[in-house]
Amino acid sequence: MVNTQTQPQRTRQDSIPQQTTTAPSETGTSQFNRAEAILTVLCTVFLVAGWIADALNTPFWFHTALFLGAYLTGGYVGTLTALRALRERRLDVNVLMIVAALGAASIDYWAEGATLLFLFSLSNTLQTYAMERSRNAIRALMKLRPNEALRRAPDGSEKLVPIQDLQIGDRIIVKPGERIAMDGRVSAGTSVVDQAAITGEALPTEKFVGDDVYAGTVNGHGVLEVTVTRLAQDSTLARVIQLVEQAQTRKAATQRFLDEFEPRYAIGVMLLSLVALLVSYFVLHHPWDQSFYRAMTLLVVASPCALVISTPASILSAIANAARSGILFKGGTYLEQAASVRALAFDKTGTLTLGKPRVTDVLVASQVLGEKWFDAEFFRHLDPQGPSTPERISENEMLALAASVERHSEHPLGDAIIAQATVRNLDLMEASEVSAVPGRGVMGRVDGAWIQIGNKRMMESSNQVWPEPLRRAAREFESHGKTVVGVSRNNHPLGFLALADTLRPNAKTALDLLRAQGIRRIIMVTGDTRRVATAVAQELNIDEVYADLLPEDKVKLVERLAQQEQTAMVGDGVNDAPALAVSHLGIAMGAIGSDVALETADVVLMRDDLMRLPYLIELSKRARRIVWQNIAFALTVIVVLILSVFAITLPLPLGVVGHEGSTLLVVLNGLRLLRGK
């Protein structure tokens, strides 16, 4: 059931937030990661040597010195982090681990403390490695753009120059198999270009003169000459990298909660361990060493390492997965919000449809009218003022006449008529005295005959009489949301052309998948007429239609929808920018190279592909499931280990293994989001 509504005109002016980002440097982080890995290896050597020395009954000072080496190497990074936390007057898991290790050493449990620091160091190293895998999935984009390009000088000479030296308007040569170094427009040559790095699309795209190409994409079999349209730092690839780097620093709501919860939880763990120590020693009268050992074990197993890492491991992996598929989330918050969306509001033109009209029907008079309508004597009483008797003509002849005149017009409908004539391989004729009549159509002479192509008003202004069967057929096409254009020759009706904005491929399939994923309401918001909007909505089985909307009307409507339930707005990111900004989740579609879309939307689909939407929703829901799996698992392990400390006096080494093992498992579970398309 399609609910068609027209919104009254409102006035409102919304500002579009602008953002600037700077991609962080990786050098310091990479060096730190290598140092951490080396220290973990050294810790392993000292720990194993200490175990062997202890088993061989070497002097106490000797194997203790080896364990001390394990302390220094395994605890170095954790100690620096713990000191930084203490300077900021907060507690975290690093403080808890270092305190536990020092406590074990104070009661001569050097082997256990060294084991704790080794596993803690190994866990951190593996966590860092795992997290870097998700980041590297994006940083690999940086390697896609060549550092040099072959520039063609005005005198025709060619020289290899750094891309930083290229200016807008320069021409570069891209040979077969090479990566395109700069954003630009094809000025010579044809080829196919693999745009998967930017858009995620599997199949290469044909490129002709006048088409845009993007840095980081791969040229196919042809040689292209490309005119540079953006500087290196402003290319689509550079902005994609910046956006994803920024997204990785914007935490999801769950992650922010856990980050705020961590210091409070750490204080609670410290207090719990202190209470356990005091109760065990002063109330239960257990030996000091035993009481202290149990308190240190409790300190280890209750630490929230797995809990804290559970969310970022999953969120970063999902963001990286989406980016590889041409979907840019601007932060973990938006990834979480996508999983909660229950209503999707779509712009029509350029989003649900291609935004380019095409000829859908060519109907000549002889296909509709009986013989009597071509009899001048029969027609004379209907047309006393002029000879508007219909003429017989073939579809291709009428289309060629219309296209010959429209070739000199700049109207989008004219482009569609010419495109249809091209598809049919029709030969066009020379037209003269061509003139456009605003709001009506275009006219001109072809082979001496006066050809008119236009709407009903144009034909009526020429006193033409179109038979009722033709008018009835036109009304039938109009009822399906099509635009009807009449064609006449010397005031004799020839027939008409029906044009319509074409639905995007897979549009209905995409909407059906979205409904299956739990989207309860699918809404169309458009500035087009109610008749056209209703026809499109019926074809796509859209729940609600709001037509005849100005941009400010869209904003008011989306605000109202957002008050009712979690609503995402899907548009092209240009005229829909204000509506994208006020929705819970703004999704810009087909935004490759679009500044407004990249700046305004919360999620950017780099391709004009509606099938990216079900993938986006499914990925966000999968990420949410894995996040909560990790949280539930981490909490369960903590509870089981704490109970084990009191019930069976869990040994510190087993507590360490259980604690660090759970941390690694949640990281690996989160990394599953890197897989799959």
C-alpha positions as CSV (number, residue, x, y, z in Angstrom):
1,M,0.0,0.0,0.0
2,V,1.5,3.3,-1.1
3,N,0.7,6.3,1.2
4,T,1.2,9.4,-1.0
5,Q,1.5,12.7,0.9
6,T,2.5,16.2,-0.1
7,Q,4.2,18.4,2.4
8,P,3.4,22.1,2.7
9,Q,6.2,24.5,1.9
10,R,8.4,25.6,4.8
11,T,11.5,27.7,5.0
12,R,14.6,26.7,6.8
13,Q,18.3,27.2,6.3
14,D,20.7,24.6,7.6
15,S,24.4,24.8,7.7
16,I,26.5,21.9,6.7
17,P,29.3,21.1,9.0
18,Q,32.7,21.1,7.5
19,Q,35.5,18.8,8.7
20,T,39.2,18.7,8.1
21,T,41.3,15.7,8.9
22,T,45.0,14.9,8.9
23,A,46.1,11.3,8.6
24,P,48.5,10.4,11.4
25,S,52.0,9.4,10.9
26,E,52.8,5.7,11.1
27,T,56.6,5.7,11.6
28,G,56.6,6.1,15.4
29,T,54.0,3.5,15.9
30,S,55.7,0.9,13.7
31,Q,59.0,1.4,15.5
32,F,57.4,1.1,18.9
33,N,55.6,-2.1,17.7
34,R,58.9,-3.6,16.6
35,A,60.6,-2.7,19.9
36,E,57.7,-4.3,21.8
37,A,58.1,-7.5,19.8
38,I,61.9,-7.7,20.4
39,L,61.4,-7.1,24.1
40,T,58.8,-10.0,24.2
41,V,61.3,-12.3,22.5
42,L,64.0,-11.3,25.0
43,C,61.6,-11.9,27.9
44,T,60.9,-15.4,26.5
45,V,64.6,-16.2,26.5
46,F,65.2,-14.9,30.1
47,L,62.1,-16.8,31.3
48,V,63.0,-20.1,29.7
49,A,66.6,-19.8,30.9
50,G,65.3,-19.0,34.4
51,W,63.1,-22.1,34.5
52,I,66.0,-24.3,33.3
53,A,68.4,-22.8,35.9
54,D,65.8,-23.2,38.6
55,A,65.3,-26.9,37.6
56,L,69.0,-27.5,37.7
57,N,69.2,-26.1,41.3
58,T,71.6,-23.3,40.4
59,P,72.3,-20.7,43.0
60,F,69.3,-18.6,44.0
61,W,70.9,-15.4,42.8
62,F,71.6,-16.8,39.4
63,H,68.1,-17.9,38.4
64,T,66.6,-14.9,40.2
65,A,68.8,-12.7,38.0
66,L,67.4,-14.4,34.9
67,F,63.9,-13.9,36.1
68,L,64.8,-10.3,36.8
69,G,65.8,-10.0,33.1
70,A,62.4,-11.3,32.2
71,Y,60.9,-8.7,34.5
72,L,62.8,-5.8,32.8
73,T,62.1,-6.9,29.3
74,G,58.6,-8.1,29.7
75,G,57.5,-5.3,31.9
76,Y,59.2,-2.3,30.2
77,V,56.3,-1.3,27.9
78,G,53.7,-2.0,30.5
79,T,55.6,0.0,33.1
80,L,55.9,3.1,30.8
81,T,52.1,2.9,30.1
82,A,51.3,2.4,33.8
83,L,53.4,5.4,34.8
84,R,51.7,7.5,32.1
85,A,48.4,6.5,33.5
86,L,49.4,7.3,37.1
87,R,50.7,10.7,36.0
88,E,47.2,11.3,34.6
89,R,45.7,10.2,37.9
90,R,44.0,7.1,36.6
91,L,44.3,3.3,36.9
92,D,44.3,0.9,34.0
93,V,45.1,-2.8,33.4
94,N,48.8,-2.0,33.0
95,V,48.9,-0.6,36.5
96,L,47.2,-3.8,37.8
97,M,49.6,-6.1,36.0
98,I,52.7,-4.3,37.2
99,V,51.5,-4.2,40.8
100,A,50.7,-7.9,40.6
101,A,54.2,-8.7,39.2
102,L,56.0,-6.6,41.9
103,G,53.8,-8.2,44.5
104,A,54.8,-11.7,43.4
105,A,58.5,-10.7,43.5
106,S,58.1,-9.3,47.0
107,I,57.2,-12.8,48.3
108,D,59.9,-14.5,46.2
109,Y,57.5,-15.8,43.5
110,W,59.9,-14.6,40.8
111,A,59.0,-17.4,38.4
112,E,55.3,-16.6,38.6
113,G,55.8,-12.9,38.3
114,A,58.1,-13.4,35.3
115,T,55.5,-15.7,33.7
116,L,52.8,-13.0,34.3
117,L,54.8,-10.3,32.6
118,F,55.8,-12.6,29.7
119,L,52.2,-13.5,28.9
120,F,51.1,-9.9,29.4
121,S,53.8,-8.7,27.0
122,L,53.0,-11.5,24.5
123,S,49.3,-10.7,24.7
124,N,49.9,-7.0,24.1
125,T,52.3,-7.7,21.2
126,L,49.7,-10.1,19.6
127,Q,46.9,-7.6,20.2
128,T,48.9,-4.8,18.6
129,Y,49.7,-7.1,15.6
130,A,46.0,-8.0,15.3
131,M,44.9,-4.4,15.5
132,E,47.6,-3.4,13.0
133,R,46.1,-5.9,10.5
134,S,42.8,-4.0,10.5
135,R,44.6,-0.7,10.2
136,N,46.9,-2.0,7.5
137,A,43.9,-3.0,5.4
138,I,43.4,0.8,5.0
139,R,47.0,1.9,5.0
140,A,47.5,-0.3,2.0
141,L,45.6,2.3,0.1
142,M,48.5,4.7,0.6
143,K,50.6,2.3,-1.5
144,L,48.2,2.4,-4.4
145,R,49.1,5.8,-5.7
146,P,52.3,6.1,-7.7
147,N,54.9,8.6,-6.5
148,E,55.6,9.8,-10.1
149,A,53.7,10.4,-13.3
150,L,54.6,10.9,-16.9
151,R,53.8,14.5,-17.7
152,R,53.3,15.7,-21.3
153,A,54.6,19.3,-21.9
154,P,52.9,21.7,-24.3
155,D,55.7,21.1,-26.8
156,G,54.8,17.3,-26.8
157,S,57.8,16.2,-24.8
158,E,57.3,13.7,-21.9
159,K,59.0,13.7,-18.5
160,L,58.6,11.6,-15.4
161,V,57.9,14.0,-12.5
162,P,56.9,13.6,-8.8
163,I,53.2,13.9,-8.3
164,Q,53.7,16.8,-5.9
165,D,55.0,18.8,-8.9
166,L,51.8,18.3,-10.9
167,Q,49.4,21.2,-11.1
168,I,45.7,21.4,-12.1
169,G,45.5,21.4,-15.9
170,D,48.7,19.4,-16.5
171,R,48.4,16.4,-18.8
172,I,49.8,13.0,-17.8
173,I,50.1,9.8,-19.8
174,V,48.9,6.5,-18.3
175,K,50.1,3.4,-20.1
176,P,48.4,0.0,-20.0
177,G,48.6,-1.8,-16.7
178,E,49.8,1.3,-14.8
179,R,48.1,2.9,-11.8
180,I,46.6,6.3,-12.4
181,A,48.6,8.8,-10.3
182,M,46.2,11.7,-10.1
183,D,42.5,12.5,-10.2
184,G,41.7,13.8,-13.6
185,R,39.5,13.7,-16.7
186,V,40.3,11.7,-19.8
187,S,41.4,14.0,-22.6
188,A,42.5,11.4,-25.1
189,G,42.2,7.6,-25.5
190,T,39.8,4.9,-24.3
191,S,40.4,2.1,-21.9
192,V,38.8,0.2,-19.0
193,V,39.9,1.1,-15.5
194,D,39.8,-1.1,-12.4
195,Q,38.3,1.1,-9.7
196,A,38.1,-1.5,-7.0
197,A,40.5,0.3,-4.7
198,I,38.2,3.3,-4.5
199,T,34.7,2.0,-5.1
200,G,35.0,-1.7,-4.3
201,E,33.3,-2.7,-7.6
202,A,34.5,-6.0,-9.0
203,L,34.3,-5.2,-12.7
204,P,36.4,-2.6,-14.6
205,T,34.7,0.5,-15.9
206,E,34.9,1.7,-19.5
207,K,36.5,5.2,-19.8
208,F,36.1,7.5,-22.7
209,V,37.1,11.1,-23.4
210,G,35.4,13.4,-20.8
211,D,35.1,10.7,-18.2
212,D,36.6,11.2,-14.7
213,V,39.4,8.9,-13.4
214,Y,40.8,8.6,-9.9
215,A,44.2,8.2,-8.3
216,G,45.0,4.7,-7.3
217,T,42.9,3.0,-9.9
218,V,44.5,0.7,-12.5
219,N,44.4,1.4,-16.3
220,G,43.5,-1.5,-18.5
221,H,44.5,-2.2,-22.1
222,G,44.5,1.4,-23.6
223,V,46.8,4.4,-23.3
224,L,45.0,7.3,-21.6
225,E,45.9,11.0,-21.6
226,V,44.5,12.5,-18.4
227,T,44.1,16.2,-17.5
228,V,44.7,16.7,-13.8
229,T,41.7,18.1,-12.0
230,R,42.9,17.8,-8.3
231,L,46.2,18.3,-6.6
232,A,47.8,15.2,-5.0
233,Q,46.8,16.0,-1.5
234,D,43.2,16.7,-2.6
235,S,42.6,13.5,-4.6
236,T,39.7,11.2,-3.8
237,L,42.2,8.5,-2.6
238,A,43.9,10.9,-0.2
239,R,40.5,12.0,1.2
240,V,39.4,8.4,1.6
241,I,42.5,7.6,3.6
242,Q,42.0,10.6,5.8
243,L,38.4,9.8,6.4
244,V,39.1,6.2,7.4
245,E,42.1,7.2,9.6
246,Q,39.8,9.6,11.3
247,A,37.1,7.0,11.6
248,Q,39.5,4.7,13.4
249,T,40.0,7.3,16.1
250,R,36.3,8.0,16.6
251,K,35.2,5.5,19.1
252,A,31.9,3.7,19.2
253,A,29.5,4.4,22.1
254,T,30.2,1.0,23.6
255,Q,33.9,1.6,23.4
256,R,33.6,5.0,25.0
257,F,31.6,3.5,27.8
258,L,34.2,0.8,28.4
259,D,37.0,3.3,28.3
260,E,35.3,5.4,31.0
261,F,34.4,2.2,32.9
262,E,38.0,0.9,32.9
263,P,39.6,3.2,35.5
264,R,36.6,2.8,37.9
265,Y,36.7,-0.9,37.5
266,A,40.5,-1.0,38.1
267,I,40.0,0.9,41.3
268,G,37.4,-1.7,42.3
269,V,39.8,-4.5,41.5
270,M,42.5,-3.0,43.6
271,L,40.1,-2.5,46.5
272,L,38.8,-6.1,46.1
273,S,42.3,-7.5,46.2
274,L,43.2,-5.4,49.3
275,V,40.0,-6.6,51.1
276,A,40.8,-10.2,50.1
277,L,44.3,-9.8,51.5
278,L,43.1,-8.3,54.8
279,V,40.3,-10.8,55.3
280,S,42.5,-13.8,54.5
281,Y,45.3,-12.7,56.8
282,F,43.6,-10.9,59.7
283,V,40.2,-12.7,59.8
284,L,40.9,-16.2,58.5
285,H,44.5,-16.2,59.8
286,H,46.0,-17.6,56.7
287,P,49.8,-17.2,56.3
288,W,50.9,-13.9,54.9
289,D,52.5,-15.4,51.8
290,Q,49.4,-17.4,51.0
291,S,47.1,-14.4,51.6
292,F,49.3,-12.1,49.5
293,Y,49.6,-14.7,46.7
294,R,45.9,-15.1,46.5
295,A,45.4,-11.3,46.4
296,M,47.9,-11.0,43.6
297,T,46.1,-13.8,41.7
298,L,42.8,-12.1,42.2
299,L,44.4,-8.8,40.9
300,V,45.4,-10.6,37.7
301,V,42.3,-12.6,36.9
302,A,39.9,-9.7,37.7
303,S,41.7,-7.2,35.3
304,P,39.5,-6.1,32.4
305,C,42.0,-6.6,29.5
306,A,39.7,-8.7,27.4
307,L,36.7,-6.5,28.2
308,V,38.5,-3.3,27.2
309,I,39.9,-4.7,23.9
310,S,36.7,-6.5,22.9
311,T,35.1,-3.5,21.2
312,P,37.9,-1.7,19.3
313,A,39.2,-5.0,17.8
314,S,35.7,-5.6,16.3
315,I,35.0,-2.0,15.3
316,L,38.3,-1.4,13.5
317,S,38.0,-4.6,11.6
318,A,34.5,-3.8,10.4
319,I,35.5,-0.3,9.3
320,A,38.4,-1.8,7.4
321,N,36.2,-4.4,5.8
322,A,33.7,-1.8,4.7
323,A,36.4,0.5,3.3
324,R,37.6,-2.3,1.1
325,S,34.1,-2.6,-0.3
326,G,33.7,1.1,-1.1
327,I,31.8,1.9,2.1
328,L,33.3,4.6,4.3
329,F,32.1,4.9,7.9
330,K,33.3,8.1,9.5
331,G,33.6,6.5,13.0
332,G,32.6,3.5,15.1
333,T,29.6,5.5,16.4
334,Y,28.0,5.4,12.9
335,L,28.8,1.7,12.5
336,E,26.8,1.0,15.7
337,Q,24.0,3.4,14.7
338,A,23.6,1.5,11.3
339,A,22.7,-1.6,13.2
340,S,19.9,0.2,15.0
341,V,18.3,1.8,11.9
342,R,14.6,0.9,11.6
343,A,13.5,3.4,8.9
344,L,15.2,4.4,5.6
345,A,14.3,7.6,3.8
346,F,15.4,7.7,0.2
347,D,15.8,10.5,-2.2
348,K,14.3,9.5,-5.6
349,T,16.2,11.1,-8.4
350,G,19.8,9.9,-8.6
351,T,19.3,7.5,-5.7
352,L,16.5,5.1,-6.4
353,T,16.6,6.1,-10.1
354,L,19.6,6.8,-12.4
355,G,18.7,10.5,-12.6
356,K,18.8,10.3,-16.4
357,P,15.7,10.0,-18.5
358,R,15.5,7.5,-21.3
359,V,13.1,6.7,-24.1
360,T,10.9,3.8,-22.9
361,D,8.3,3.8,-25.7
362,V,8.1,4.9,-29.4
363,L,4.4,4.9,-30.4
364,V,3.4,6.0,-34.0
365,A,-0.1,6.9,-34.9
366,S,-0.7,3.9,-37.1
367,Q,-0.2,1.6,-34.1
368,V,-3.2,3.0,-32.4
369,L,-5.5,4.5,-35.0
370,G,-7.9,2.8,-37.3
371,E,-8.0,3.5,-41.0
372,K,-10.7,6.2,-40.7
373,W,-8.4,8.5,-38.8
374,F,-6.1,8.8,-41.8
375,D,-9.0,9.8,-44.1
376,A,-8.8,13.6,-44.7
377,E,-12.6,13.7,-45.4
378,F,-13.4,12.0,-42.0
379,F,-10.9,14.2,-40.2
380,R,-12.0,17.5,-41.8
381,H,-15.0,18.1,-39.4
382,L,-12.6,17.6,-36.4
383,D,-9.9,19.9,-37.9
384,P,-11.6,22.8,-39.8
385,Q,-8.6,25.2,-39.3
386,G,-5.8,23.2,-40.8
387,P,-4.5,19.9,-42.2
388,S,-3.6,18.0,-38.9
389,T,-4.6,14.6,-40.3
390,P,-2.3,12.0,-38.8
391,E,0.5,10.7,-41.0
392,R,1.8,7.1,-41.4
393,I,5.4,6.7,-40.4
394,S,7.6,4.0,-39.0
395,E,9.0,4.1,-35.4
396,N,12.6,4.6,-36.6
397,E,11.7,7.3,-39.1
398,M,9.8,9.3,-36.4
399,L,12.6,8.8,-33.9
400,A,15.2,10.0,-36.5
401,L,13.3,13.1,-37.2
402,A,13.0,14.0,-33.5
403,A,16.6,13.3,-32.8
404,S,17.7,15.4,-35.8
405,V,16.0,18.4,-34.3
406,E,16.9,17.6,-30.7
407,R,20.6,17.3,-31.7
408,H,20.7,21.1,-31.5
409,S,18.9,21.3,-28.1
410,E,20.5,21.1,-24.6
411,H,17.4,19.7,-22.9
412,P,17.9,16.4,-20.9
413,L,14.9,14.9,-22.7
414,G,16.6,15.7,-26.0
415,D,19.7,13.9,-24.9
416,A,17.6,10.9,-24.1
417,I,16.0,11.0,-27.6
418,I,19.4,11.2,-29.3
419,A,20.7,8.4,-27.2
420,Q,17.8,6.1,-28.2
421,A,18.4,7.0,-31.9
422,T,22.1,6.1,-31.4
423,V,21.1,2.7,-29.8
424,R,19.1,2.0,-32.9
425,N,21.9,3.0,-35.2
426,L,19.7,5.6,-37.0
427,D,21.2,8.1,-39.5
428,L,20.3,11.7,-38.4
429,M,19.6,14.5,-40.9
430,E,20.5,18.1,-40.9
431,A,18.1,20.4,-39.2
432,S,17.7,24.2,-39.7
433,E,15.9,27.0,-38.0
434,V,15.9,25.1,-34.7
435,S,14.5,27.0,-31.8
436,A,13.4,26.0,-28.3
437,V,10.1,27.1,-26.8
438,P,10.6,27.2,-23.0
439,G,8.3,25.0,-21.1
440,R,6.9,23.4,-24.3
441,G,9.5,21.8,-26.6
442,V,11.7,22.4,-29.7
443,M,11.0,22.9,-33.4
444,G,13.0,23.0,-36.6
445,R,13.1,22.1,-40.3
446,V,14.2,18.8,-41.7
447,D,14.1,18.2,-45.4
448,G,12.0,21.3,-45.8
449,A,9.3,20.0,-43.3
450,W,8.5,21.7,-40.1
451,I,9.1,19.3,-37.2
452,Q,7.7,19.9,-33.7
453,I,8.7,17.9,-30.6
454,G,7.0,18.9,-27.4
455,N,4.3,18.6,-24.9
456,K,0.5,19.0,-25.1
457,R,0.7,22.8,-24.8
458,M,3.0,23.0,-27.8
459,M,0.7,21.0,-30.0
460,E,-2.4,23.0,-28.9
461,S,-0.7,26.3,-29.7
462,S,-0.3,25.1,-33.3
463,N,-4.0,24.2,-33.4
464,Q,-3.3,20.6,-33.9
465,V,-6.0,18.0,-33.3
466,W,-4.8,14.7,-31.9
467,P,-7.3,11.9,-32.1
468,E,-8.7,10.6,-28.9
469,P,-7.1,7.1,-29.1
470,L,-3.7,8.8,-29.2
471,R,-4.5,11.0,-26.3
472,R,-5.9,8.0,-24.3
473,A,-2.6,6.1,-24.9
474,A,-0.6,9.2,-23.8
475,R,-2.7,9.4,-20.6
476,E,-2.0,5.7,-19.9
477,F,1.8,6.3,-20.1
478,E,1.5,9.3,-17.9
479,S,-0.4,7.3,-15.3
480,H,2.8,5.2,-15.0
481,G,4.9,8.3,-14.3
482,K,6.3,8.7,-17.8
483,T,6.7,12.0,-19.7
484,V,5.0,12.0,-23.1
485,V,6.4,14.1,-26.0
486,G,4.4,14.5,-29.2
487,V,6.1,14.6,-32.6
488,S,4.4,16.3,-35.6
489,R,5.4,17.2,-39.2
490,N,3.8,20.3,-40.8
491,N,1.2,20.1,-38.1
492,H,0.3,16.5,-38.9
493,P,0.5,14.2,-35.8
494,L,3.1,11.4,-36.2
495,G,3.0,9.9,-32.8
496,F,4.7,10.4,-29.5
497,L,7.7,9.3,-27.4
498,A,7.4,8.2,-23.8
499,L,10.4,8.9,-21.5
500,A,11.0,8.0,-17.9
501,D,13.8,8.2,-15.3
502,T,15.1,4.6,-15.1
503,L,15.2,2.7,-11.9
504,R,18.6,1.7,-10.7
505,P,19.5,-1.9,-11.4
506,N,18.8,-4.2,-8.4
507,A,16.8,-1.4,-6.7
508,K,13.9,-3.7,-5.9
509,T,16.2,-6.5,-4.8
510,A,18.1,-4.2,-2.5
511,L,14.9,-2.9,-0.9
512,D,13.6,-6.4,-0.4
513,L,16.9,-7.4,1.3
514,L,16.7,-4.4,3.6
515,R,13.2,-5.4,4.7
516,A,14.4,-8.9,5.4
517,Q,17.1,-7.3,7.6
518,G,14.6,-5.6,9.8
519,I,14.0,-2.3,8.2
520,R,10.4,-1.6,9.1
521,R,9.7,1.5,7.0
522,I,11.1,2.5,3.5
523,I,10.2,6.0,2.6
524,M,10.6,8.1,-0.5
525,V,11.2,11.9,-0.1
526,T,11.4,13.7,-3.4
527,G,10.8,17.1,-5.1
528,D,9.3,15.4,-8.1
529,T,5.5,15.4,-8.8
530,R,3.2,13.1,-6.9
531,R,2.3,11.2,-10.1
532,V,5.8,10.3,-11.0
533,A,6.8,9.5,-7.4
534,T,3.8,7.3,-6.9
535,A,4.6,5.3,-10.0
536,V,8.1,4.7,-8.9
537,A,7.0,3.8,-5.4
538,Q,4.5,1.2,-6.7
539,E,7.1,-0.4,-8.8
540,L,9.5,-0.7,-5.8
541,N,6.8,-1.5,-3.3
542,I,7.8,1.5,-1.1
543,D,5.7,2.1,2.0
544,E,5.4,5.9,2.1
545,V,5.9,8.6,-0.4
546,Y,6.3,12.4,0.3
547,A,6.4,14.3,-3.0
548,D,6.7,18.0,-4.2
549,L,9.2,18.7,-1.5
550,L,11.6,21.6,-1.5
551,P,15.0,21.0,0.2
552,E,13.8,22.7,3.4
553,D,10.7,20.4,3.4
554,K,12.9,17.4,3.3
555,V,14.8,18.6,6.3
556,K,11.6,19.1,8.3
557,L,10.2,15.7,7.2
558,V,13.4,13.8,8.1
559,E,13.6,15.5,11.5
560,R,10.0,14.4,12.2
561,L,10.8,10.8,11.1
562,A,13.9,10.8,13.3
563,Q,11.7,11.7,16.3
564,Q,9.6,8.6,15.7
565,E,12.4,6.0,15.3
566,Q,16.0,5.5,14.3
567,T,16.1,6.9,10.7
568,A,18.8,6.9,8.1
569,M,18.6,9.2,5.1
570,V,20.0,8.1,1.7
571,G,20.8,10.7,-0.9
572,D,23.4,11.9,-3.4
573,G,25.0,14.2,-0.8
574,V,24.6,17.4,-2.8
575,N,21.0,18.8,-2.7
576,D,20.2,16.3,0.1
577,A,23.0,17.5,2.3
578,P,20.8,19.3,4.9
579,A,18.5,16.2,5.2
580,L,21.6,13.9,5.6
581,A,22.8,16.1,8.4
582,V,19.6,16.0,10.5
583,S,19.0,12.2,10.2
584,H,20.4,9.7,12.7
585,L,22.6,8.3,10.0
586,G,23.3,10.2,6.7
587,I,24.3,7.9,3.9
588,A,25.6,9.5,0.7
589,M,25.5,7.3,-2.4
590,G,27.7,7.4,-5.5
591,A,29.9,10.0,-3.8
592,I,33.2,9.2,-5.6
593,G,34.8,12.6,-6.1
594,S,32.0,14.5,-4.4
595,D,33.3,17.0,-1.8
596,V,29.8,17.7,-0.3
597,A,29.1,14.0,0.2
598,L,32.4,13.2,1.8
599,E,32.0,16.1,4.2
600,T,28.4,15.9,5.1
601,A,27.4,12.2,5.3
602,D,28.1,9.9,8.2
603,V,28.5,7.0,5.8
604,V,29.7,7.3,2.2
605,L,29.0,4.7,-0.6
606,M,31.6,5.3,-3.2
607,R,29.5,3.7,-5.9
608,D,26.1,4.2,-7.4
609,D,25.1,0.7,-6.1
610,L,22.0,0.2,-3.9
611,M,23.2,-3.3,-3.1
612,R,25.9,-1.7,-0.9
613,L,23.1,-0.8,1.6
614,P,22.1,-4.3,2.6
615,Y,25.8,-5.1,3.0
616,L,26.3,-2.0,5.1
617,I,23.4,-3.0,7.4
618,E,24.4,-6.6,7.6
619,L,28.0,-5.7,8.4
620,S,27.0,-3.3,11.2
621,K,24.7,-5.9,12.7
622,R,27.4,-8.6,12.5
623,A,29.9,-6.2,14.2
624,R,27.4,-5.5,17.0
625,R,26.8,-9.3,17.5
626,I,30.6,-9.9,17.7
627,V,31.1,-7.0,20.1
628,W,28.5,-8.4,22.5
629,Q,29.9,-11.9,22.1
630,N,33.2,-10.6,23.2
631,I,31.8,-8.6,26.1
632,A,29.8,-11.6,27.3
633,F,32.7,-14.0,27.0
634,A,35.2,-11.6,28.7
635,L,32.8,-11.1,31.6
636,T,32.2,-14.8,31.9
637,V,35.9,-15.6,32.1
638,I,36.5,-12.9,34.7
639,V,33.7,-14.2,36.9
640,V,34.8,-17.9,36.5
641,L,38.4,-17.0,37.3
642,I,37.5,-14.9,40.4
643,L,35.3,-17.8,41.7
644,S,38.2,-20.2,41.1
645,V,40.6,-18.0,43.1
646,F,38.3,-18.4,46.2
647,A,37.0,-21.9,45.5
648,I,40.1,-23.9,44.5
649,T,43.0,-21.4,45.2
650,L,43.7,-20.9,41.5
651,P,47.5,-20.8,40.9
652,L,48.8,-17.5,39.6
653,P,50.2,-19.1,36.3
654,L,46.8,-20.6,35.4
655,G,45.1,-17.3,36.3
656,V,47.5,-15.5,33.9
657,V,46.9,-18.1,31.1
658,G,43.1,-17.8,31.5
659,H,43.2,-14.0,31.6
660,E,45.5,-13.4,28.7
661,G,44.0,-16.3,26.7
662,S,40.6,-14.7,26.9
663,T,42.1,-11.4,25.7
664,L,43.6,-13.1,22.6
665,L,40.4,-14.9,21.9
666,V,38.2,-11.8,21.8
667,V,40.8,-10.1,19.5
668,L,40.7,-13.0,17.1
669,N,37.0,-13.1,17.2
670,G,36.9,-9.4,16.3
671,L,39.3,-10.0,13.4
672,R,36.7,-12.3,11.8
673,L,35.1,-9.0,10.6
674,L,38.0,-8.5,8.2
675,R,36.9,-11.4,6.2
676,G,34.0,-11.7,3.7
677,K,32.3,-9.4,1.3
